[in-house]
Amino acid sequence: MIDIKEEIQVLLLRQGMSMSKMTRVMKAQGLSNINITSLSRMLTTKTIKFETVQEILDFLGYEIDIKKKTN
């Protein structure tokens, strides 16, 4: 199972962006109203909403691809 916090951190690293900068820019563009404190808490406690993850991925230029496992 993937750890969404680590995945988002890797994507941010690829973009050369910090989590705090991402939340500031997203808020300034009206894309989200989350702040760094609440985002960090949601990621640490693994209570982040799927919709929030989608917003972050969309902002970073990524999307979720769900597919059936192959055994």
Secondary structure as the mmCIF struct_conf table of DSSP 4:
data_model
#
loop_
_struct_conf.conf_type_id
_struct_conf.id
_struct_conf.beg_label_comp_id
_struct_conf.beg_label_asym_id
_struct_conf.beg_label_seq_id
_struct_conf.end_label_comp_id
_struct_conf.end_label_asym_id
_struct_conf.end_label_seq_id
HELX_RH_AL_P HELX_RH_AL_P1 ILE A 4 GLN A 15
TURN_TY1_P TURN_TY1_P1 GLY A 16 GLY A 16
HELX_RH_AL_P HELX_RH_AL_P2 MET A 19 ALA A 28
TURN_TY1_P TURN_TY1_P2 GLN A 29 GLY A 30
BEND BEND1 LEU A 31 LEU A 31
HELX_RH_AL_P HELX_RH_AL_P3 ILE A 36 THR A 45
TURN_TY1_P TURN_TY1_P3 LYS A 46 LYS A 46
HELX_RH_AL_P HELX_RH_AL_P4 PHE A 50 LEU A 60
TURN_TY1_P TURN_TY1_P4 GLY A 61 GLY A 61
#
